[in-house]
Amino acid sequence: MNQKFHGVIPALITPFTADNRIDVEGFRRNIEFVEKGGVSAIVPCGTTGESATMTAEEHMKVVDIAVETAKVPVIAGTGSNNTEEAVLFTKHAKDAGAAVALVITPYYNKPTQAGLKAHFEKIANSVDIPIILYNVPSRTSVDMAVSTIADLAKHENIIGIKEATGDMGKASEILHKTKDDDFILLSGDDISTLPLMSIGATGVISVAANIVPQKMCQMVSAFDSGKLKEAAKIHDELTPLMKSLFIETNPAPIKTAAGLAGLAAGPLRLPLVDMTPANLEILKAELKKLGVI
């Protein structure tokens, strides 16, 4: 089962129309674009998809569209800081035909490690679908301890983690503590992809892959083929872009970049706003260097 979730998995932006509705046809085109780039799965309704500003109805609609459109497995973002809502979204993802649910640590509540464990166990016990944990303390103000992750890895429905701390030491410890549990680790940070793969990560849930899916896939494929110098060269080539995509709060830069590249994007939803002119110029320069625009 876990073999499917190797490689490059874009955390998709959610394109909106000028009047702030979901751009359904644009979303379908974006899925087709990343699939042509060679991605192995897709993630709708993650942080990059502006899930925090979607209504429950919109959230489920986006997952439905992704499943209807995609030829690759769908890893549906189903997290919430309300455990019951996370269960609801996860049940919907299962019923819609998603392959896996990606569940973020509850934000704002700041649960203890015991609370985190109870939250994820409740979801995993309520819905028979594989679950990938998502740890991103820079966005949630809570960091899952290695011991908590290792405990959760023993649950038959919890198959992996999207680790977005960029902490190589922590990732190494997670891999060591879960090595007997058929548990995968995916980078949640583009720039950490290659270093994490060198210690056992299976791939990346990627922001950059929204606009450079082929390049990201080439880097991962080169690593998998043992062409380490080639992988490192592509990593080096992509590094300035990866950094510029986080020059302001995600997903403002990637959504801006997608629009500049001719992909469906549309406006950001408040409280996110357009990039500053200075940062926009930095982003444009990196996109031009790579031939994206």
SEGULUM-684864 format. One record per atom (N, C-alpha, C): residue in three letters; x, y, z. Coordinates in steps of 0.2 Angstrom, whole numbers, padded with zeros to 4 digits, always signed. Layout:
<nulos>
ALAXYZ ...
</nulos>
This chain:
<nulos>
MET+0004-0006+0000 MET+0000+0000+0000 MET+0004+0006+0000 ASN+0009+0006+0004 ASN+0013+0012+0005 ASN+0018+0014-0001 GLN+0019+0009-0005 GLN+0023+0010-0011 GLN+0020+0015-0016 LYS+0013+0016-0016 LYS+0010+0021-0020 LYS+0013+0028-0018 PHE+0015+0029-0012 PHE+0016+0036-0009 PHE+0023+0037-0009 HIS+0026+0036-0015 HIS+0033+0037-0016 HIS+0034+0043-0021 GLY+0039+0047-0021 GLY+0039+0052-0026 GLY+0037+0059-0024 VAL+0035+0062-0029 VAL+0033+0069-0029 VAL+0025+0070-0029 ILE+0022+0073-0023 ILE+0015+0073-0022 ILE+0013+0081-0021 PRO+0011+0084-0026 PRO+0009+0091-0025 PRO+0004+0093-0020 ALA+0005+0097-0016 ALA+0000+0100-0012 ALA-0004+0106-0016 LEU-0009+0104-0019 LEU-0012+0108-0024 LEU-0015+0115-0021 ILE-0014+0120-0025 ILE-0018+0126-0024 ILE-0025+0125-0026 THR-0029+0129-0023 THR-0036+0129-0025 THR-0038+0136-0029 PRO-0039+0135-0035 PRO-0040+0141-0039 PRO-0047+0144-0038 PHE-0048+0150-0037 PHE-0054+0154-0036 PHE-0056+0158-0042 THR-0062+0159-0043 THR-0064+0164-0048 THR-0064+0171-0045 ALA-0065+0176-0050 ALA-0064+0183-0048 ALA-0069+0184-0042 ASP-0075+0181-0042 ASP-0080+0182-0037 ASP-0079+0177-0031 ASN-0073+0174-0030 ASN-0071+0170-0024 ASN-0075+0163-0024 ARG-0077+0161-0029 ARG-0079+0154-0029 ARG-0074+0149-0032 ILE-0075+0143-0031 ILE-0070+0138-0033 ILE-0070+0137-0041 ASP-0064+0138-0044 ASP-0064+0138-0051 ASP-0063+0130-0053 VAL-0069+0127-0054 VAL-0069+0120-0055 VAL-0065+0118-0061 GLU-0066+0121-0067 GLU-0063+0119-0073 GLU-0055+0120-0072 GLY-0054+0126-0069 GLY-0047+0128-0068 GLY-0043+0123-0064 PHE-0046+0120-0058 PHE-0044+0115-0054 PHE-0042+0109-0058 ARG-0047+0107-0062 ARG-0046+0101-0066 ARG-0040+0101-0071 ARG-0039+0107-0074 ARG-0034+0108-0078 ARG-0027+0108-0074 ASN-0027+0111-0068 ASN-0021+0111-0064 ASN-0019+0103-0062 ILE-0024+0099-0061 ILE-0023+0092-0059 ILE-0019+0089-0066 GLU-0022+0090-0071 GLU-0020+0087-0078 GLU-0012+0089-0079 PHE-0011+0096-0077 PHE-0004+0098-0078 PHE+0001+0095-0074 VAL-0001+0094-0067 VAL+0004+0091-0063 VAL+0005+0083-0065 GLU-0001+0080-0067 GLU+0000+0073-0069 GLU+0004+0072-0075 LYS+0004+0077-0080 LYS+0009+0077-0085 LYS+0016+0077-0083 GLY+0017+0081-0078 GLY+0024+0082-0075 GLY+0026+0075-0072 GLY+0022+0070-0071 GLY+0025+0064-0068 GLY+0023+0063-0060 VAL+0019+0067-0057 VAL+0018+0066-0050 VAL+0015+0059-0048 SER+0016+0057-0042 SER+0013+0050-0041 SER+0007+0050-0037 ALA+0005+0056-0034 ALA-0002+0057-0031 ALA-0003+0065-0030 ILE-0009+0067-0028 ILE-0010+0074-0027 ILE-0013+0075-0020 VAL-0013+0081-0017 VAL-0016+0082-0011 VAL-0020+0089-0012 PRO-0027+0088-0012 PRO-0031+0093-0012 PRO-0033+0095-0004 CYS-0035+0101-0003 CYS-0037+0104+0003 CYS-0031+0103+0009 GLY-0025+0104+0007 GLY-0020+0105+0012 GLY-0019+0113+0013 THR-0014+0114+0017 THR-0013+0121+0019 THR-0012+0125+0012 THR-0009+0123+0008 THR-0007+0126+0001 THR-0014+0127-0003 GLY-0019+0123-0001 GLY-0025+0124-0004 GLY-0030+0128-0001 GLU-0028+0132+0004 GLU-0032+0137+0008 GLU-0037+0134+0011 SER-0036+0128+0014 SER-0042+0124+0017 SER-0045+0128+0023 ALA-0040+0132+0026 ALA-0043+0135+0033 ALA-0048+0140+0031 THR-0049+0143+0025 THR-0054+0148+0023 THR-0059+0145+0019 MET-0060+0138+0018 MET-0065+0135+0015 MET-0071+0133+0019 THR-0077+0133+0017 THR-0082+0131+0021 THR-0082+0123+0020 ALA-0086+0120+0025 ALA-0086+0112+0025 ALA-0088+0110+0018 GLU-0093+0113+0015 GLU-0096+0111+0009 GLU-0091+0112+0003 GLU-0087+0117+0003 GLU-0082+0118-0002 GLU-0076+0113-0001 HIS-0074+0112+0005 HIS-0069+0107+0007 HIS-0071+0100+0003 MET-0077+0098+0005 MET-0079+0091+0002 MET-0080+0092-0006 LYS-0082+0097-0008 LYS-0082+0098-0016 LYS-0076+0097-0019 VAL-0071+0101-0016 VAL-0064+0100-0019 VAL-0061+0093-0019 VAL-0062+0090-0014 VAL-0060+0083-0013 VAL-0064+0079-0019 ASP-0070+0080-0019 ASP-0074+0076-0024 ASP-0071+0077-0032 ILE-0070+0084-0033 ILE-0067+0085-0040 ILE-0061+0082-0041 ALA-0056+0082-0036 ALA-0050+0079-0036 ALA-0050+0072-0038 VAL-0055+0068-0034 VAL-0056+0061-0035 VAL-0059+0060-0042 GLU-0063+0064-0044 GLU-0066+0063-0051 GLU-0061+0064-0057 THR-0057+0068-0056 THR-0052+0071-0061 THR-0046+0067-0061 ALA-0043+0065-0056 ALA-0036+0063-0055 ALA-0036+0055-0058 LYS-0030+0054-0061 LYS-0028+0047-0063 LYS-0023+0044-0058 VAL-0020+0049-0054 VAL-0016+0046-0048 VAL-0020+0046-0042 PRO-0017+0043-0037 PRO-0021+0042-0030 PRO-0022+0049-0027 VAL-0027+0050-0024 VAL-0029+0057-0020 VAL-0028+0056-0013 ILE-0023+0060-0010 ILE-0022+0060-0003 ILE-0026+0067+0000 ALA-0032+0066+0002 ALA-0036+0071+0004 ALA-0034+0074+0011 GLY-0033+0081+0011 GLY-0032+0084+0017 GLY-0039+0084+0021 THR-0039+0081+0027 THR-0045+0081+0031 THR-0044+0083+0038 GLY-0039+0087+0039 GLY-0038+0089+0046 GLY-0042+0095+0048 SER-0043+0096+0055 SER-0046+0101+0058 SER-0044+0102+0065 ASN-0045+0108+0068 ASN-0043+0108+0075 ASN-0049+0106+0079 ASN-0054+0104+0076 ASN-0060+0101+0079 ASN-0060+0094+0077 THR-0059+0089+0082 THR-0059+0082+0081 THR-0065+0079+0077 GLU-0071+0081+0079 GLU-0077+0078+0076 GLU-0077+0081+0068 GLU-0075+0087+0067 GLU-0075+0089+0060 GLU-0070+0085+0056 ALA-0064+0084+0059 ALA-0059+0080+0056 ALA-0061+0073+0054 VAL-0065+0070+0059 VAL-0068+0063+0057 VAL-0073+0064+0052 LEU-0077+0069+0051 LEU-0082+0070+0046 LEU-0079+0071+0039 PHE-0073+0075+0039 PHE-0070+0076+0033 PHE-0066+0069+0031 THR-0064+0066+0035 THR-0060+0059+0034 THR-0065+0054+0031 LYS-0071+0054+0034 LYS-0077+0049+0032 LYS-0079+0051+0025 HIS-0079+0058+0024 HIS-0081+0060+0017 HIS-0076+0058+0012 ALA-0069+0059+0014 ALA-0064+0057+0009 ALA-0064+0050+0007 LYS-0065+0046+0012 LYS-0066+0038+0011 LYS-0072+0037+0006 ASP-0078+0040+0008 ASP-0083+0039+0003 ASP-0082+0041-0004 ALA-0079+0047-0004 ALA-0078+0050-0011 ALA-0073+0046-0015 GLY-0069+0041-0012 GLY-0064+0037-0016 GLY-0057+0039-0015 ALA-0055+0044-0010 ALA-0048+0046-0009 ALA-0045+0040-0007 ALA-0038+0039-0009 ALA-0034+0034-0007 ALA-0032+0034+0001 VAL-0030+0040+0003 VAL-0027+0041+0009 VAL-0030+0048+0012 ALA-0030+0049+0019 ALA-0032+0055+0022 ALA-0025+0058+0025 LEU-0024+0065+0024 LEU-0018+0068+0027 LEU-0021+0073+0032 VAL-0019+0071+0038 VAL-0022+0075+0044 VAL-0017+0079+0048 ILE-0018+0085+0048 ILE-0014+0090+0052 ILE-0015+0090+0059 THR-0010+0091+0063 THR-0010+0092+0070 THR-0015+0098+0071 PRO-0020+0097+0076 PRO-0024+0103+0078 PRO-0021+0109+0079 TYR-0023+0115+0076 TYR-0020+0121+0076 TYR-0024+0125+0082 TYR-0021+0130+0085 TYR-0024+0135+0089 TYR-0025+0132+0096 ASN-0028+0126+0096 ASN-0030+0122+0103 ASN-0024+0121+0107 LYS-0018+0120+0104 LYS-0012+0118+0107 LYS-0012+0112+0112 PRO-0015+0106+0109 PRO-0016+0100+0113 PRO-0009+0098+0116 THR-0009+0094+0122 THR-0003+0091+0124 THR-0002+0085+0120 GLN+0004+0081+0121 GLN+0005+0075+0117 GLN+0000+0070+0118 ALA-0003+0069+0124 ALA-0009+0065+0125 ALA-0015+0067+0121 GLY-0016+0073+0121 GLY-0022+0076+0117 GLY-0021+0074+0109 LEU-0014+0075+0107 LEU-0013+0074+0100 LEU-0014+0066+0098 LYS-0012+0062+0103 LYS-0013+0055+0102 LYS-0020+0053+0102 ALA-0024+0056+0106 ALA-0031+0054+0107 ALA-0035+0057+0100 HIS-0033+0063+0098 HIS-0036+0066+0092 HIS-0035+0061+0086 PHE-0028+0059+0085 PHE-0027+0055+0079 PHE-0030+0048+0080 GLU-0030+0045+0086 GLU-0033+0038+0087 GLU-0040+0038+0086 LYS-0044+0044+0088 LYS-0051+0045+0087 LYS-0052+0044+0079 ILE-0049+0048+0075 ILE-0050+0048+0068 ILE-0048+0041+0065 ALA-0042+0038+0067 ALA-0040+0032+0064 ALA-0045+0026+0066 ASN-0048+0027+0072 ASN-0053+0022+0074 ASN-0060+0023+0071 SER-0061+0029+0069 SER-0068+0030+0066 SER-0069+0029+0059 VAL-0063+0029+0055 VAL-0064+0028+0048 VAL-0058+0023+0045 ASP-0060+0019+0041 ASP-0056+0014+0039 ASP-0052+0016+0032 ILE-0048+0021+0033 ILE-0044+0023+0027 ILE-0037+0024+0030 PRO-0032+0023+0025 PRO-0025+0025+0028 PRO-0024+0032+0029 ILE-0020+0034+0034 ILE-0020+0041+0037 ILE-0012+0042+0037 ILE-0010+0048+0034 ILE-0004+0051+0035 ILE-0004+0057+0040 LEU+0000+0057+0045 LEU+0000+0062+0050 LEU+0003+0068+0046 TYR+0002+0074+0049 TYR+0005+0080+0046 TYR+0007+0084+0052 ASN+0014+0085+0052 ASN+0017+0089+0058 ASN+0020+0095+0055 VAL+0018+0101+0057 VAL+0020+0107+0054 VAL+0020+0113+0059 PRO+0024+0112+0065 PRO+0023+0117+0070 PRO+0024+0124+0069 SER+0027+0126+0063 SER+0027+0133+0061 SER+0020+0136+0060 ARG+0015+0131+0058 ARG+0009+0134+0056 ARG+0004+0132+0062 THR+0005+0127+0066 THR+0000+0125+0071 THR+0002+0127+0078 SER+0008+0129+0080 SER+0011+0130+0087 SER+0011+0124+0091 VAL+0011+0118+0088 VAL+0011+0112+0092 VAL+0016+0107+0088 ASP+0020+0104+0091 ASP+0025+0099+0088 ASP+0024+0092+0091 MET+0023+0087+0086 MET+0022+0080+0088 MET+0029+0078+0090 ALA+0029+0075+0096 ALA+0035+0072+0099 ALA+0036+0065+0095 VAL+0043+0063+0095 VAL+0044+0057+0091 VAL+0041+0051+0095 SER+0040+0051+0101 SER+0037+0046+0105 SER+0030+0045+0103 THR+0026+0051+0102 THR+0019+0051+0100 THR+0019+0048+0093 ILE+0023+0050+0089 ILE+0023+0048+0082 ILE+0024+0040+0082 ALA+0029+0038+0086 ALA+0030+0031+0086 ALA+0025+0027+0089 ASP+0021+0029+0093 ASP+0015+0026+0096 ASP+0010+0026+0091 LEU+0009+0031+0087 LEU+0003+0031+0082 LEU+0005+0027+0076 ALA+0011+0026+0075 ALA+0013+0022+0069 ALA+0011+0015+0070 LYS+0010+0013+0076 LYS+0008+0006+0077 LYS+0001+0004+0075 HIS-0003+0010+0074 HIS-0010+0009+0072 HIS-0011+0007+0065 GLU-0015+0002+0064 GLU-0015-0001+0057 GLU-0017+0004+0052 ASN-0021+0009+0054 ASN-0023+0014+0049 ASN-0019+0020+0048 ILE-0013+0020+0052 ILE-0009+0026+0051 ILE-0002+0024+0048 ILE-0001+0026+0042 ILE+0004+0023+0038 ILE+0010+0028+0037 GLY+0010+0034+0039 GLY+0016+0038+0038 GLY+0015+0045+0041 ILE+0020+0049+0039 ILE+0020+0056+0042 ILE+0022+0061+0036 LYS+0019+0067+0036 LYS+0022+0072+0032 LYS+0026+0076+0037 GLU+0032+0076+0037 GLU+0036+0080+0042 GLU+0039+0086+0039 ALA+0037+0092+0042 ALA+0038+0098+0039 ALA+0042+0103+0044 THR+0046+0100+0048 THR+0050+0104+0053 THR+0057+0106+0049 GLY+0059+0102+0045 GLY+0065+0102+0042 GLY+0071+0100+0046 ASP+0069+0097+0052 ASP+0074+0094+0057 ASP+0076+0087+0055 MET+0083+0087+0052 MET+0085+0081+0050 MET+0086+0076+0056 GLY+0088+0078+0062 GLY+0089+0074+0068 GLY+0082+0071+0070 LYS+0077+0075+0070 LYS+0070+0072+0072 LYS+0068+0067+0066 ALA+0069+0069+0060 ALA+0067+0064+0055 ALA+0071+0057+0055 SER+0077+0058+0057 SER+0081+0052+0058 SER+0078+0048+0064 GLU+0076+0051+0069 GLU+0074+0048+0075 GLU+0067+0044+0073 ILE+0063+0048+0070 ILE+0056+0045+0068 ILE+0057+0039+0064 LEU+0062+0039+0059 LEU+0063+0033+0054 LEU+0066+0027+0058 HIS+0070+0029+0063 HIS+0073+0024+0067 HIS+0067+0020+0072 LYS+0063+0025+0075 LYS+0058+0022+0080 LYS+0052+0019+0076 THR+0052+0020+0070 THR+0046+0017+0066 THR+0048+0012+0061 LYS+0054+0010+0061 LYS+0057+0005+0056 LYS+0053-0002+0055 ASP+0050-0004+0061 ASP+0047-0010+0061 ASP+0039-0010+0059 ASP+0037-0004+0058 ASP+0030-0002+0057 ASP+0027-0001+0050 ASP+0032-0002+0045 ASP+0029-0001+0038 ASP+0027+0006+0037 PHE+0031+0011+0040 PHE+0029+0018+0041 PHE+0033+0022+0036 ILE+0030+0027+0032 ILE+0033+0031+0028 ILE+0034+0038+0031 LEU+0040+0041+0028 LEU+0041+0048+0030 LEU+0041+0052+0023 LEU+0037+0057+0023 LEU+0037+0061+0017 LEU+0040+0068+0019 SER+0044+0071+0015 SER+0046+0078+0017 SER+0040+0083+0016 GLY+0039+0087+0021 GLY+0034+0093+0020 GLY+0037+0099+0018 ASP+0043+0099+0016 ASP+0047+0105+0015 ASP+0051+0104+0008 ASP+0050+0107+0003 ASP+0053+0106-0003 ASP+0061+0106-0003 ILE+0063+0111+0001 ILE+0071+0111+0001 ILE+0074+0106+0005 SER+0070+0102+0009 SER+0073+0097+0013 SER+0072+0090+0010 THR+0069+0090+0004 THR+0067+0084+0000 THR+0073+0079-0001 LEU+0078+0082-0004 LEU+0084+0077-0006 LEU+0088+0075+0001 PRO+0089+0080+0005 PRO+0092+0078+0012 PRO+0088+0072+0015 LEU+0082+0073+0016 LEU+0078+0068+0019 LEU+0077+0061+0015 MET+0077+0062+0009 MET+0077+0055+0005 MET+0084+0052+0006 SER+0089+0055+0008 SER+0096+0052+0009 SER+0096+0048+0015 ILE+0091+0049+0020 ILE+0091+0045+0026 ILE+0085+0041+0026 GLY+0081+0041+0021 GLY+0075+0036+0021 GLY+0068+0038+0019 ALA+0067+0045+0018 ALA+0061+0048+0016 ALA+0059+0045+0009 THR+0053+0044+0008 THR+0051+0041+0002 THR+0049+0046-0004 GLY+0049+0053-0002 GLY+0047+0058-0007 GLY+0045+0064-0003 VAL+0041+0068-0006 VAL+0039+0075-0004 VAL+0032+0077-0006 ILE+0028+0080-0001 ILE+0022+0083-0002 ILE+0024+0090-0004 SER+0023+0092-0010 SER+0027+0098-0012 SER+0023+0104-0014 VAL+0025+0110-0013 VAL+0022+0116-0015 VAL+0025+0118-0022 ALA+0031+0117-0023 ALA+0035+0119-0030 ALA+0032+0115-0035 ALA+0030+0109-0034 ALA+0027+0104-0039 ALA+0021+0107-0042 ASN+0017+0112-0039 ASN+0012+0115-0043 ASN+0014+0118-0049 ILE+0020+0121-0050 ILE+0022+0124-0056 ILE+0028+0121-0059 VAL+0032+0117-0056 VAL+0038+0113-0059 VAL+0038+0106-0057 PRO+0032+0103-0059 PRO+0031+0096-0057 PRO+0037+0091-0060 GLN+0038+0093-0066 GLN+0043+0089-0070 GLN+0050+0089-0067 LYS+0052+0095-0065 LYS+0059+0096-0062 LYS+0059+0092-0055 MET+0054+0093-0051 MET+0054+0090-0045 MET+0054+0082-0046 CYS+0050+0080-0051 CYS+0051+0072-0052 CYS+0057+0070-0055 GLN+0060+0074-0059 GLN+0067+0072-0061 GLN+0072+0072-0055 MET+0072+0076-0051 MET+0076+0076-0045 MET+0075+0070-0041 VAL+0069+0068-0039 VAL+0068+0062-0035 VAL+0070+0056-0039 SER+0068+0056-0046 SER+0070+0050-0050 SER+0077+0049-0050 ALA+0081+0054-0051 ALA+0088+0054-0051 ALA+0091+0051-0045 PHE+0088+0053-0039 PHE+0090+0050-0033 PHE+0089+0043-0033 ASP+0083+0041-0035 ASP+0081+0034-0034 ASP+0085+0030-0039 SER+0088+0033-0044 SER+0092+0029-0049 SER+0099+0029-0047 GLY+0101+0032-0041 GLY+0108+0032-0039 GLY+0112+0037-0042 LYS+0108+0042-0046 LYS+0112+0047-0050 LYS+0112+0053-0045 LEU+0116+0053-0040 LEU+0116+0057-0034 LEU+0119+0064-0036 LYS+0124+0065-0041 LYS+0126+0071-0043 LYS+0121+0075-0047 GLU+0117+0071-0051 GLU+0112+0074-0055 GLU+0106+0076-0051 ALA+0104+0072-0046 ALA+0099+0075-0041 ALA+0101+0081-0037 ALA+0108+0081-0035 ALA+0110+0087-0032 ALA+0110+0093-0036 LYS+0112+0092-0042 LYS+0112+0098-0047 LYS+0105+0101-0048 ILE+0100+0096-0049 ILE+0093+0099-0049 ILE+0091+0102-0043 HIS+0093+0099-0037 HIS+0091+0102-0031 HIS+0094+0109-0031 ASP+0100+0110-0033 ASP+0104+0117-0033 ASP+0100+0122-0037 GLU+0098+0119-0043 GLU+0095+0123-0048 GLU+0088+0126-0045 LEU+0085+0122-0041 LEU+0078+0123-0039 LEU+0078+0127-0032 THR+0084+0127-0029 THR+0084+0130-0022 THR+0082+0137-0022 PRO+0084+0142-0026 PRO+0082+0149-0026 PRO+0074+0149-0027 LEU+0071+0145-0031 LEU+0064+0145-0032 LEU+0061+0143-0026 MET+0063+0137-0023 MET+0060+0135-0017 MET+0060+0140-0011 LYS+0065+0143-0011 LYS+0066+0149-0005 LYS+0061+0154-0007 SER+0061+0156-0013 SER+0056+0162-0015 SER+0049+0160-0014 LEU+0047+0154-0014 LEU+0040+0152-0013 LEU+0038+0152-0006 PHE+0043+0154-0002 PHE+0041+0155+0005 PHE+0043+0162+0008 ILE+0044+0166+0003 ILE+0047+0173+0005 ILE+0041+0177+0008 GLU+0035+0175+0007 GLU+0029+0177+0011 GLU+0025+0171+0013 THR+0020+0172+0017 THR+0016+0166+0019 THR+0013+0162+0013 ASN+0014+0155+0014 ASN+0011+0150+0009 ASN+0004+0150+0010 PRO+0000+0151+0005 PRO+0001+0150-0002 PRO+0002+0156-0007 ALA+0003+0162-0004 ALA+0003+0168-0008 ALA+0008+0167-0013 PRO+0014+0166-0012 PRO+0019+0165-0018 PRO+0018+0160-0023 ILE+0016+0154-0021 ILE+0014+0149-0026 ILE+0008+0150-0030 LYS+0003+0153-0027 LYS-0003+0155-0030 LYS-0001+0160-0035 THR+0003+0165-0033 THR+0005+0171-0038 THR+0009+0168-0044 ALA+0013+0163-0042 ALA+0018+0160-0047 ALA+0013+0156-0052 ALA+0009+0153-0050 ALA+0004+0149-0054 ALA+0001+0153-0059 GLY-0002+0159-0056 GLY-0005+0163-0061 GLY-0001+0166-0066 LEU+0005+0168-0064 LEU+0010+0171-0069 LEU+0012+0165-0074 ALA+0012+0159-0072 ALA+0014+0154-0077 ALA+0008+0151-0081 GLY+0002+0155-0080 GLY-0004+0153-0085 GLY-0008+0148-0082 LEU-0007+0145-0076 LEU-0011+0140-0073 LEU-0017+0144-0069 ALA-0022+0140-0068 ALA-0028+0143-0064 ALA-0026+0144-0057 ALA-0027+0150-0055 ALA-0025+0153-0048 ALA-0031+0157-0045 GLY-0031+0163-0048 GLY-0036+0168-0045 GLY-0034+0171-0039 PRO-0039+0174-0035 PRO-0037+0178-0029 PRO-0035+0174-0023 LEU-0032+0176-0018 LEU-0031+0173-0012 LEU-0037+0175-0008 ARG-0038+0171-0003 ARG-0044+0173+0002 ARG-0041+0176+0008 LEU-0044+0182+0010 LEU-0042+0185+0017 LEU-0042+0180+0022 PRO-0038+0180+0027 PRO-0033+0186+0028 PRO-0027+0186+0024 LEU-0026+0182+0019 LEU-0020+0182+0015 LEU-0021+0187+0010 VAL-0016+0191+0008 VAL-0016+0196+0003 VAL-0011+0196-0002 ASP-0011+0200-0007 ASP-0006+0200-0013 ASP+0001+0201-0010 MET+0006+0198-0013 MET+0013+0199-0012 MET+0015+0207-0012 THR+0020+0209-0008 THR+0022+0216-0009 THR+0026+0216-0016 PRO+0026+0222-0019 PRO+0029+0223-0025 PRO+0037+0220-0025 ALA+0040+0222-0020 ALA+0047+0220-0019 ALA+0048+0212-0019 ASN+0044+0209-0016 ASN+0044+0201-0015 ASN+0042+0198-0022 LEU+0037+0202-0025 LEU+0034+0199-0031 LEU+0040+0199-0037 GLU+0044+0204-0037 GLU+0050+0205-0041 GLU+0055+0199-0040 ILE+0056+0198-0034 ILE+0061+0192-0032 ILE+0058+0186-0035 LEU+0052+0185-0034 LEU+0048+0178-0036 LEU+0049+0178-0044 LYS+0047+0184-0047 LYS+0047+0184-0055 LYS+0054+0182-0057 ALA+0059+0185-0054 ALA+0066+0184-0057 ALA+0067+0176-0056 GLU+0065+0173-0051 GLU+0067+0166-0050 GLU+0063+0162-0056 LEU+0057+0164-0057 LEU+0053+0160-0062 LEU+0055+0161-0069 LYS+0058+0167-0070 LYS+0061+0168-0077 LYS+0067+0164-0078 LYS+0071+0163-0072 LYS+0078+0159-0073 LYS+0076+0152-0075 LEU+0071+0149-0072 LEU+0069+0142-0074 LEU+0065+0142-0080 GLY+0063+0147-0083 GLY+0059+0147-0089 GLY+0052+0145-0088 VAL+0049+0147-0082 VAL+0042+0145-0080 VAL+0038+0151-0083 ILE+0041+0157-0083 ILE+0037+0163-0086 ILE+0042+0166-0091 
</nulos>
